[in-house]
Amino acid sequence: MQKIILLLFAGVLLSAGCLTASEPPREAGIALITPADPAPIFGGQATISEIVGREIPGVQTNYSLGYVVIPPGNATPPHRLLGSTEVVHVIGGVAEISCNNETVIIREGETVLLPEGALQSITSIGETDLSYLSAVQPPFTEEIEVLVDGPDPSNKMTDGAPLVIADPRGGIEWDLESQAAAYTLLNPVLMNETVIPIAYSIAYVELLPGGYLGFDGIRDSSDLLYVIEGEIEVATPDGGTIRIPAGSAAYIPPNVVKETRNTVNKTTVILSFIDPTWTPEKTGLWGWKPSFFTADSRRSAGLSAEHWQ
């Protein structure tokens, strides 16, 4: 796993998606995404609340995202997702994940990538509910899910192994001015020493009380911010704001400039999905001139005095 310095990663941050029939609340193109109501899956062994995956006006991603809960002792049956990878980020509880011929134990804050078509099963082995985010690319459809009970109907055995990403919280280093820290979890471009078969990137972010990520935009990539704990306010240079509570997400379209701030008196934790993959040269103030900013917002954006004119 790689650590990314905050100032380099200020533009990488955060987002998630949702599912409602009507268009979600928006501010300057930024959408508040509230997960769908939980629906039973695998014969009631688990529930899923879809975040992105169905048609949402103005929200476009190349992956689907859902919030899954598995009670203690329950498990997903052996199955494959044909042609799609799955990334699991554990929010609470403990998961025992069987992937092809390997078994791994994943705890809160850890992430695992399950390769395309892997024969997999996830069991909740802790004393509390297992909850996790599941990102599938290409997006999940019922047609790609194949249950394996006895002879494998897909007639295919992949040899890919699960890729486990450790919990980043033990090595947090704070930027003293912004009171924020950001770490890369998965990035197929920056983490090129390992083959990562996805076309988006994921970052883990913590904001202390009063912490913020200064104004920036991501060129040609959407920013999907899922709030695990706390609350954020996402603001645009023209003064528009939208608040995102824990359990919800914000969708920021490509090239939209925004600032992200912690609005509560505790640490806020966010997971950021950048699609397509984030790289440093994608970050900037696309479509905005410094004259649009107030003095305070210029400072938080890191603009020097000669740029304030």
For each residue, the residues with C-beta under 8 A, 3 or more apart:
1: 165 166 168 183 184 185 191
2: 183 184 187 190 191
3: 168 171 173 183 184
4: 8 9 12 182 183 184 190 203
5: 8 9
6: 9 10 175 178 180 181 182
7: 10 175 302
8: 4 5 280
9: 4 5 6 12 13 182 184 203
10: 6 7 13 178 182 213 214 216 283 302
11: 216 217 218 278 282 283 284
12: 4 9 182 184 201 203 218 223 272 274 278 283
13: 9 10 182 203 205 213 223 225 260 270 272
14: 203 205 223 224 225 226 227 232 250 260 270 271 272 273
15: 222 223 224 225 226 249 250 251 252 272 273 274
16: 33 51 52 65 224 225 226 227 248 249 250 251 271 273
17: 33 51 52 53 56 59 61 65 224 249 251
18: 24 31 33 34 35 36 50 51 52 56 59 248 249
19: 35 36 50 51 52 53 54 56
20: 24 34 36 56
21:
22:
23: 26 31 56 57 58
24: 18 20 31 32 33 34 56 57 59 251
25: 31 32 242
26: 23 29 30 31 32 58 242
27: 30 234 236 240 241 242
28: 236 238 240 256
29: 26 58 252 253 256
30: 26 27 234 236 240 242 250 251 252 253 256 258
31: 18 23 24 25 26 56 58 59 250 251
32: 24 25 26 242 243 244 248 249 250
33: 16 17 18 24 51 52 56 59 248 249 250 251
34: 18 20 24 248
35: 18 19 49 50 51 66 67 247 248 249
36: 18 19 20 39 49 50 51
37: 49
38: 47 48 49 69
39: 36 47 48 49 50
40: 43 44 46 47
41: 45 46 47 48 68 76
42: 45 46 76 77
43: 40 77
44: 40
45: 41 42 70 74 75 76 77
46: 40 41 42 68 69 70 71 74 76
47: 38 39 40 41 68 69
48: 38 39 41 66 67 68 69 134
49: 35 36 37 38 39 66 67
50: 18 19 35 36 39 53 54 64 65 66
51: 16 17 18 19 33 35 36 65 66 67 133 226 249
52: 16 17 18 19 33 56 59 61 63 64 65 224 251
53: 17 19 50 64 65 66 139 140
54: 19 50
55:
56: 17 18 19 20 23 24 31 33 52 59 251
57: 23 24
58: 23 26 29 31 251 253
59: 17 18 24 31 33 52 56 251
60: 222
61: 17 52 64 65 139 200 222 224 273 275
62: 137 138 139 199 200 275 276
63: 52 135 136 137 138 139 198 200 273 275
64: 50 52 53 61 135 136 137 139 140
65: 16 17 50 51 52 53 61 133 134 135 136 224 226 273
66: 35 48 49 50 51 53 133 134 140
67: 35 48 49 51 91 131 132 133 134 247
68: 41 46 47 48 131 132 133 134
69: 38 46 47 48 129 130 131
70: 45 46 74 75 76 93 95 122 123 124 129 130 131
71: 46 74 124 129 130
72: 93 124 125 126 127 128 129 130
73: 124
74: 45 46 70 71 123 124
75: 45 70 121 122 123 124
76: 41 42 45 46 70 79 120 121 122 123
77: 42 43 45 121 147 148 149
78: 98 119 120 121 147 148 149
79: 76 119 120 121 145 146 147 148
80: 117 118 119 120 145 146 148 154 156
81: 84 85 86 114 116 117 118 120 136 140 144 145 146
82: 116 117 144 145 146 154 156
83: 116 117 138 144
84: 81 116 117 136 137 138 139 140 144
85: 81 113 114 115 116 136 137 197 198
86: 81 113 114 120 134 135 136
87: 111 112 113 114 133 134 135 136 186 198 202
88: 95 97 106 111 112 114 122 132 133 134
89: 110 111 132 133 135 185 202 271
90: 93 94 95 106 107 108 109 110 111 130 131 132
91: 67 108 131 132 133 228
92: 108 128 129 130 131
93: 70 72 90 108 124 126 128 129 130 131 132
94: 90 105 106 107 108 124 125 126 130
95: 70 88 90 105 106 107 122 123 124 125 130 132
96: 103 104 105 106 122 123 125
97: 88 103 104 105 106 112 114 120 121 122 123 162
98: 78 102 103 119 120 121 122 123
99: 102 103 104 112 114 115 118 119 120 160 161 162
100: 115 118 119 120 157 158 159 160 161
101:
102: 98 99 161 162
103: 96 97 98 99
104: 96 97 99 112 162 164
105: 94 95 96 97 125
106: 88 90 94 95 96 97 110 111 112 164
107: 90 94 95 110 167
108: 90 91 92 93 94 167
109: 90 167 168 169
110: 89 90 106 107 164 165 166 167
111: 87 88 89 90 106 164 165 185 186 202
112: 87 88 97 99 104 106 162 163 164 165
113: 85 86 87 162 163 165 186 196 197 198
114: 81 85 86 87 88 97 99 118 120 162
115: 85 99 100 118 158 160 161 162 163 197
116: 81 82 83 84 85 158 160 197
117: 80 81 82 83 84 154 156 158 160
118: 80 81 99 100 114 115 158 160 162
119: 78 79 80 98 99 100 148 152 157 158
120: 76 78 79 80 81 86 97 98 99 100 114
121: 75 76 77 78 79 97 98
122: 70 75 76 88 95 96 97 98 130
123: 70 74 75 76 95 96 97 98
124: 70 71 72 73 74 75 93 94 95 129 130
125: 72 94 95 96 105 130
126: 72 93 94 130
127: 72
128: 72 92 93
129: 69 70 71 72 92 93 124
130: 69 70 71 72 90 92 93 94 95 122 124 125 126
131: 67 68 69 70 90 91 92 93
132: 67 68 88 89 90 91 93 95
133: 51 65 66 67 68 87 88 89 91 226 271
134: 48 65 66 67 68 86 87 88
135: 63 64 65 86 87 89 200 202 273
136: 63 64 65 81 84 85 86 87 139 140
137: 62 63 64 84 85 198 199 200
138: 62 63 83 84 144
139: 53 61 62 63 64 84 136
140: 53 64 66 81 84 136 144 145
141: 144 145
142: 145
143:
144: 81 82 83 84 138 140 141
145: 79 80 81 82 140 141 142
146: 79 80 81 82 153 154
147: 77 78 79
148: 77 78 79 80 119 152 153 154
149: 77 78
150:
151:
152: 119 148 155 156 157
153: 146 148
154: 80 82 117 146 148
155: 152
156: 80 82 117 152
157: 100 119 152
158: 100 115 116 117 118 119
159: 100
160: 99 100 115 116 117 118
161: 99 100 102 115
162: 97 99 102 104 112 113 114 115 118
163: 112 113 115 194 196
164: 104 106 110 111 112
165: 1 110 111 112 113 185 186
166: 1 110
167: 107 108 109 110 170
168: 1 3 109 171 172 183 185 204
169: 109 172 206
170: 167
171: 3 168 183
172: 168 169 181 183 206
173: 3 181
174: 179 180 181 208
175: 6 7 178 179 180 181
176: 179
177:
178: 6 10 175 211 212 213 214 300
179: 174 175 176 207 208 209 210 211 212 262
180: 6 174 175 205 206 207 208 211 212 213
181: 6 172 173 174 175 205 206
182: 4 6 9 10 12 13 203 204 205 206 213 272
183: 1 2 3 4 168 171 172 203 204 205
184: 1 2 3 4 9 12 187 190 191 201 202 203
185: 1 89 111 165 168 202 203 204 271
186: 87 111 113 165 191 196 198 201 202
187: 2 184 190 191 196 201 202 203 277 278
188: 191 192 196 197 198 199 201 277
189: 192 201 277 279
190: 2 4 184 187 201 279
191: 1 2 184 186 187 188 194 196
192: 188 189
193:
194: 163 191
195:
196: 113 163 186 187 188 191
197: 85 113 115 116 188
198: 63 85 87 113 137 186 188 277
199: 62 137 188 275 276 277
200: 61 62 63 135 137 273 274 275 276 277
201: 12 184 186 187 188 189 190 273 274 277 278
202: 87 89 111 135 184 185 186 187 271 272 273 274
203: 4 9 12 13 14 182 183 184 185 187 271 272 274 278
204: 168 182 183 185 269 270 271 272
205: 13 14 180 181 182 183 213 269 270 271 272
206: 169 172 180 181 182 211 267 268 269 270
207: 179 180 211 212 213 230 232 260 261 262 267 268 270
208: 174 179 180 211 262 267
209: 179 262 264 265 266 267
210: 179 262
211: 178 179 180 206 207 208 261 262 268
212: 178 179 180 207 259 260 261 262 300
213: 10 13 178 180 182 205 207 216 259 260 261
214: 10 178 259 300 301 302
215: 237 257 258 259 285 288 293 297 300 301
216: 10 11 213 257 258 259 283 284 285 301
217: 11 254 255 256 257 258 283 284 285 286 287 288
218: 11 12 221 222 223 252 254 255 274 278 282 283
219: 254 255 281 282 283 284 286
220: 254 255 276 282
221: 218 254 274 275 276 277 278 282
222: 15 60 61 218 251 252 253 254 274 275
223: 12 13 14 15 218 251 252 256 258 272 273 274
224: 14 15 16 17 52 61 65 249 250 251 252 272 273 274 275
225: 13 14 15 16 232 234 244 249 250 251 252 260 270 271 272 273
226: 14 15 16 51 65 133 248 249 270 271 272 273
227: 14 16 230 231 232 244 245 246 247 248 249 268 269 270
228: 91 246 269 270 271
229: 246 266 267 268 269
230: 207 227 246 262 263 264 266 267 268 269
231: 227 243 244 245 246 262 263 264 268
232: 14 207 225 227 243 244 250 260 261 262 263 268 270
233: 241 242 243 244 260 261 263
234: 27 30 225 241 242 243 244 250 252 258 259 260
235: 239 240 241 258 259 260 261
236: 27 28 30 239 240 241 256 257 258 259
237: 215 257 288 292 293 297
238: 28 292
239: 235 236
240: 27 28 30 235 236
241: 27 233 234 235 236
242: 25 26 27 30 32 233 234 250
243: 32 231 232 233 234 263
244: 32 225 227 231 232 233 234 248 249 250
245: 227 231 248
246: 227 228 229 230 231
247: 35 67 227
248: 16 18 32 33 34 35 226 227 244 245
249: 15 16 17 18 32 33 35 51 224 225 226 227 244
250: 14 15 16 30 31 32 33 224 225 232 234 242 244
251: 15 16 17 24 30 31 33 52 56 58 59 222 223 224 225
252: 15 29 30 218 222 223 224 225 234 256 258
253: 29 30 58 222 256
254: 217 218 219 220 221 222
255: 217 218 219 220 286 287
256: 28 29 30 217 223 236 252 253 286
257: 215 216 217 236 237 285 286 287 288
258: 30 215 216 217 223 234 235 236 252
259: 212 213 214 215 216 234 235 236 297 300 301
260: 13 14 207 212 213 225 232 233 234 235 270
261: 207 211 212 213 232 233 235
262: 179 207 208 209 210 211 212 230 231 232 267 268
263: 230 231 232 233 243 268
264: 209 230 231 268
265: 209
266: 209 229 230
267: 206 207 208 209 229 230 262
268: 206 207 211 227 229 230 231 232 262 263 264
269: 204 205 206 227 228 229 230
270: 13 14 204 205 206 207 225 226 227 228 232 260
271: 14 16 89 133 185 202 203 204 205 225 226 228
272: 12 13 14 15 182 202 203 204 205 223 224 225 226
273: 14 15 16 61 63 65 135 200 201 202 223 224 225 226
274: 12 15 200 201 202 203 218 221 222 223 224 277 278
275: 61 62 63 199 200 221 222 224
276: 62 199 200 220 221
277: 187 188 189 198 199 200 201 221 274
278: 11 12 187 201 203 218 221 274 282 283
279: 189 190 282
280: 8 283
281: 219
282: 11 218 219 220 221 278 279
283: 10 11 12 216 217 218 219 278 280
284: 11 216 217 219
285: 215 216 217 257 288 289 290 301
286: 217 219 255 256 257
287: 217 255 257
288: 215 217 237 257 285 292 293
289: 285 292
290: 285 293 298 303 307 308 309
291: 309
292: 237 238 288 289
293: 215 237 288 290 297 298 301 303
294: 297 298
295: 298 299 308
296: 299 300
297: 215 237 259 293 294 300 301
298: 290 293 294 295 301 303 307 308
299: 295 296 302 303
300: 178 212 214 215 259 296 297
301: 214 215 216 259 285 293 297 298
302: 7 10 214 299
303: 290 293 298 299 307 308
304: 307 308
305: 308
306: 309
307: 290 298 303 304
308: 290 295 298 303 304 305
309: 290 291 306
